[in-house]
Amino acid sequence: MGAPLNEKLQDVFNEPGCDKNQGKSDKERKKGCTKQLAPGAAAGGCAFDGAKIALQPIVDVAHLVHGPIACEGNSWDNRHALSSGVSTYRTGFTTDINELDVVYGGEKRLYKAVKEIIDKYDPPAVFVYQTCVTALIGDDIEAVCKAASKKFNKPVIPVNSPGFAGVKNLGNKLGGEALLDYVIGTAEPEYTTPYDINIIGEYNLSGELWQVKPLLDAMGVRVLACISGDARYQEVAYSHRAKVAMMVCSKAMINISRKMEERYNIPFFEGSFYGIGDMSDSLREIARLLVQQGAPDDIIARTEALIAAEEARAWARIEPYKARLKGKRVLLITGGVKSWSVVAALQEVGIEIVGTSVKKSTKEDKDRIKEIMGEEAHMIDDMPPREMYKMLKEARADIMLSGGRSQFIALKAKMPWLDINQERHHAFAGYEGMVKLVQEIDKTLYNPVWEQVRLPAPWDDEVVPQSTALRLPDCPADSSLSSAG
């Protein structure tokens, strides 16, 4: 069984794998990572949202939100995490509690909802998410899930991450804790190989995992489990049999990586699938760790041959764009692993980074940025929209790469903008993804619409004669409107 929420929060706050947290004093660490959430910040900013983002890409599971319908409405499909098969995860399940449930409790409603889901959909498991309201009224989702699991002979997993617990990053870790407590280690694979790996913190946004998996297949590496992009419940349950793990998404799921190393002796490293150089480094590190864990060392030669072929192919396709993009200035508003991995990727093409956001980045992320961009790297901790607009308007950047929330600042400044966050519709991972990123930046920068929107409006250049100000356009002779007026 999982620990009570307060105990679990302290466990997450004392995460040894988080250097930022370990750098705090005992008093600061006891206080934890929580910060007061502003009203309305639940839309994309609370712990519940973080847990749902982390776990929803497990595609064959029913994800049931125990709370008001707005919680499910805010969090449903806010990432383009794709599935190669079953799509149960795209159905929104919620108990939709009302005022009477607040007074009398919502546990019976939750139990009935779990029964209905199992009867109608028969998923391999049901994940139940606690929300602020149901946590405040005292609903014990752990007890309900335990009773339902026993009654229906099916895993019913409580995810205790109410929004008021903290911010989204904390919710990612609480979602990971639910997997560690109730899922990982509960099943066994049909067989194992010396080349089995886990990929942790990859959500298969726009199908990015599918651009990386063929490379691993060519190396002879099997992805035993991806946590959680395009994952199946059983894969996560037997992921403890992997030989090596790669952590992709910065520190969002560091607790899974570290605890699986402690419990199951699975070494892990943090890598990136963005950019040609980083992609190659990640493949080399996977091969090195597998050999270290007992795999035949011929995988090293296979990996180097694959890297040489893929790099040559990617650079040949990028070459026509380099002259057009050289010296172009980019403002990068993102966070986490993309704050440095995308920097490295763009610099490979000759693009200049005028600033990169580090609001969600860890100390290691910032160190990597300095390593790539130099000590004078322009790292933006939290740039207000007014400053962002001013920077674009003064043309200190030619294009902005960011998430959807910032797009209207760029559009107002009449500057090109490209989405590189979770809402994006293009996959930018791997060698193929880097070629796609360069193509999309080129298309965005040289789109003729930017030249047109910057032209002065016709009515700003000339005074319209009063006699023609209200004149209707000429109509065809046979028009029924020709005698109008």
N, C-alpha and C positions, 0 to 999 in steps of 0.2 A: 504493500500500500504506500501511497505517497505521503509525504510529511505535510503537516498543516501549513497554510499559506505563509504565515509569518516566518516559520522555520525555513520554508523553501526559499523565501526571499533572501534571508540572511545567507543561506547556502550559495545562492546565485551571486549575491554581493561579494562574497569572499572567494570568488572564482580565482584560483591560482594562475590560470592561463591568461587572465586579463592583467597585463602589466600596469595599465592605468589604475586599476583598482588596488593592486598591490603597492602602488606608490603612495597611497593615501595613509593617513594616520589611523590609529585604531578607532578614534572618535568619528572620523569621516567615513571609515568603512562601515561602522555600525549604522550610520545614517543611511548608507546605501546609495543607489543610483537614482532614487526617486526625485522628481521635481514637480512642483505644483503645476497641474495641467490647467490651461485656460479653458473657460467655457467654450464648448464647440470643438475642442481639440481632439475629441474622440474620433472625428472623421480623419482617420489616417495617422493618429498619433498616440493611441493608448495601448496598454499591455494586451488587452483582448485582441485588438487588431493585429498586433505583432505575432501573437500565437497563431491566429487564423492564417496569416500570410505564410508562416513557417510550415504549417501542417496541411493546408488545403491542397497543395499539389500532390498529395497521396491520393491517387485518382479513383481507386475503387472503394474508398471509404465513404460512409455517410457522415457529413459534418453537421451536427445539430447544435444550434445556438440556443442556449437556455436563457431567454431574456425577451425584452420587447422587440417587435419586428424591426424597428429602426436599426438595431445593432447588426442584424443580418443584412439589412438593406445597405448599410454603410460599407460593409466589408466584402460583400459578394462580388467576385470576379474583378477585383481591383488589380489583378496581375494577369497577364496573358500567359499563364502557365499551361502549356499544351499537353495533351495526352495522346499516346500512340494507340489507344484502344478504348477501354471502358471510360465513361464520362459521368459516373455517379457524383463526382466532386463538384460538378457544375450545377447540380440541383440544390437550391437553397432550402435548408431545413431549419425551422425555428419553432419553439414552443409558443411564441407570441403571447407572452403573459399579459394579463390585464389587471385592472384595479383590484378585482376580487382575489386574484392570485397573490397580490402584494399583501392583502389582509390575511388570507388563510394559508398562504404558502403555495409554492408551485411544484412541489415534489411529485405529487400524483400526476399532474399534467405532464411532467417530464417523463415519468415511467410509461405513461400511455403513448407518448410521442415515440419513445424508443421501440415499443411494441409495434406500433403502426409502421415504422420504417422497416423493421425486420420482416414483418408480414408482407409488405408490398415490394420491397427492393432486395431483401436478403443479401446485404453487403457482408463482406468478411469481417467487418468491425464497424462500430459506431463511435465517433468521437463527440463528446459532449463538452461544450465550451461554457464556462461560467462567465457571467457578465456582472456589471456593477449592481444592478437592481436586485438580481437573485442572490448575490453575495450579501448585500445589505439586509435583506429580509431573512437571511440565515438558511437558505436551502442547502442541504448537504448533498451535493452532486456525487461525491465519492460513495456515499451509502447507497444512493439510488442506482448508480452504475454497477456497484458490486452485486446488488440484488437482481438487477436486470440481467447481468452477465451470467449469474448462476441459473436464473429462471429460463433464459433463452439459449443457454449454452453457446454464447457468442461473445467475443471481447467487446465490452462497452467501456471506453476509455475516458476518464474525467480529465479535462484540461482546465486546471484551476488558475486562471489568469484574468481576473476582473480588471476592467479598465483603470480603476482608481489605484491599482497596485503600482503603476508607473508608466514609463514611456514605451514606445513600440519595440525598441531594442531589448528591453527587459522582457517583453512578451515573447520575443523570439526564443529567448533562453528558457522561459517557463514552458513554452511548447516543447522544447527539446527535453526538458525534465520529465514531461509526461511520457515521451517516448522511452526514456531511460527507465522510468519506474514501471511501466506497464506493457511495453511492446518489445523493445530490443532484448534478444536473448530468450524469447518465448517459443521459437520454432527452429527447426534445423533444415538446411538446404538438402536437396537430393544428393548432391555431390559437391566437392570443393576442388579447387585447383591451386597451384602455387602462384597463379596470376590474378587472384581475386582481390578487387579493391572496392572501397566505399568512396563515393563523392559526397561530401557534406556541405550544405549551404548552397547548393545549385538547384534552382527552381524551374529550370527548363522554360525560361521566359521566351516566348516566340519561337520555341523549338531549338534553343541554343545547345542543349545537351546532345541533340541529334547531329550537330556539326562537329562535336568532339568525339562521340562514340565510335564513328568509323575509324578515327585515328587510333583509338585504343584497341579496336578490333584488329587493325593492321599490325599493331605491336604484339598481339596475342594476349592482351589484357582483358579480363572479364569484369564488367561493373556488376559486382554482387548486389549492391544497393546504392541508389542515389537518394539522399535524404535532403529534399523530398521531391524533386522534380520528376514527373512521370513515374512515380514510385507505386508499387503495389504493397498492400499491407504485409503480405508474407515476406517480401524482400526486406522490409525494414525489420521484421521480427527475427530473421536469421542473419542480419547484417553483422552480428558479432563474430562470424566466421571468416571475415575478410582478413587479408594479410597486411594491407596497407590502407591508409585513408588520406584523401586530399581534402583540405578545407578551402572552400572557394570564397564564401561571402564574409570576408574579414572576420570579425569576432562575434557575429550574430549567433553562431552555434558552437562556439569554442567549448562550451560545457559538454556537448556530446562527444566532440573529438577527444578532449582530455580524459573524460571518464571512461570512454571505450578503450583508450590506451591503458588506463589504470586497471580496468576490470578484465580486459581480454587481450592485453599486450598487442594492440594494433597501433604501430607508430603512425604519426600523421605529420603533414607539413602544410603550410599555407601557400597556395599558388593562385595563379590567375590564368583564365582562358582568353583574355583580351590582349591583342597585340601579338605580332609574329615572334618577337624575342621571348616574351613571357610564356607564350604557348609552348615554345620549344623547351624552355627551362622546366616547365611543369612536366612535360613528357619525360625529360631526362631524370627528374627527381623521382617520378613514379618508378621508372626502371631501376634506378639505383637502390631505392628502398626495397623493392621486390627481391633484388639479388641479395640484399642484406638479410632479408627474411627467409632466404633459402631457395629462391627461384634460380633456374639455370642462367648463367651469365651471358648466354647468347642473345638475350633480350636487349642488351646494351647495343650490340651491333645493329640489330633490327631497328631499334629506336633511332639511332643516328642516321641510318639509310633513309628512314621515313622522313625525318626532319629535313635532311638535305633536299629530298625530292619535293616536299610540300613547300618549303621556303622558296625554292627556285620557282615553283609554279605560281606562288602567291605574288612574289616580287615582279614576275613577268607581267602579271595582270594589273599590278598597281602602277608600273612604270609610266604608262601614258598619262596618268593623273598627276605625277609628281611635279612637273613643270607648272601646271595650272594651280596647284595648291601650295607650292613653296612660298614661305613667307606670310601666308594667311594667318591671321591672329584669331585665336579661339578663346572665349570665356567659358569655362567648364564649371557648371553648377550641379554637382552631384555629391556623392559621399561614399564612405566605406572604401571597399577595394577599388571601385572605379575612379576614386580621386587620384590614384597613382597609376593604375594599370592602363586607363585610357590615355593619360598623359604620355606614357611610354609609347603607346601605340601610335599616337598622332605625331610625336616627334620623329618616329621612324620615317614618316612620309615627308618631313620638312615643315610641318605646321608649327607655328609658334603659340605657346600657351601663355596668355597674358594674366591668367588667374585661375586658380582651382579651389573649389569649396572644400573645406575640411570639417564642416559642421558635424558630420556623423562619423568622422574618421578617428581611428585610434592613434596612439603615439607611434606605433609601428608604421601605420599608413603615412603619417607625417614625415617620419624618418625616410621612408621610401621616396616620397616626393622630393625631399632635399637631395637625396642621392641622385635622382633622375634630373632634377631641374637646377641643382646647385643651391648653395646657402641663401641666395637672394630670391628663392622661389616665392612668388606672390600667392600665399595661402590665405584664403578668405574664410574666416571663422563663421561669420553670419552677416552677409551683405544685405542690407535693407533694399526693398524693391526700388526706392528712389535712387539709391547709389547705382544699382544694376542698370536702371534706365539711363542714368547720366553717362555711365561708362559706354553703353552701346550708342547713345545719341552722339557722343563726342567721337565716335568711330575709333575708339581704342581697341575694339574687337571687330572682326569681320563677320563672325557668326557666334551664336550661343548654343552650346550643347547642354541640355538640362532635362528635368522632368516636366510633366504637363502643367504643374502649378506655375512655372515661370514663363510659359510660352507667351502669355499676353503682354508681358513686359517687353519682350523682343519684338512682338508684332506691333506694339504701340510705337516703339522706336524705329519701326520700318527696317528691321534688321533680320537676316536669315536666322532660322531656329530649327534645331533638329532634336527630336526626343531620343534620349539614351537611357531613360529610367524604365521602371517596370511596366509602364503602359505602352512601351514601344511595340511596333508591329514588325520590326526587322530584327533578325538574329545577328549579333555582332561577335559571337564567340568563335574561337579557332581561327585557322588560316582563312577559311572561306568567309568567316564573319568580318575579318579585317578588310578583306577586299570589298565586302558589302558596305562597311562603314565609310571607306574612302569614296566609293561610288555615290553614296547618299549625301555625303558632305559636298562633293562636287556638284551634284544635281541641285542641292539646296542653294549653294552659293551662286551658281550661274543661272538660276531660274530667272527668266525675264520679268517676272512679276515685281521683283524688288526695284528694278529701274523704273518701272511704271508707277508704283505707289509713291516713289520719291518725287515725281514730277509735280509741279504746282497744279492745283485744280484750275480748270478753265475760268471759273468765276472769280478766282483770286487775281488773275492777270488783267482782266478788262472789265470795264463797267458796262453792264447790259443796258442798251437804250431803252428808255421808259416806254416808248411806243411798241416795242416788241417784247416787253417783259412778260406779258400774259398771253402772247400770241400762241395759238394752238398749232401743232405741226400740220403741214399740208396733208390732206387725205386723198386717196384715190378717187377719181371722178364718180365711180360706181358705188362708193361707200355710202352707207346709210348715215354716216356722220358728216358728210360733206356740207350739209346745210345747217350744221349745228351752229349755235351762237346767235 
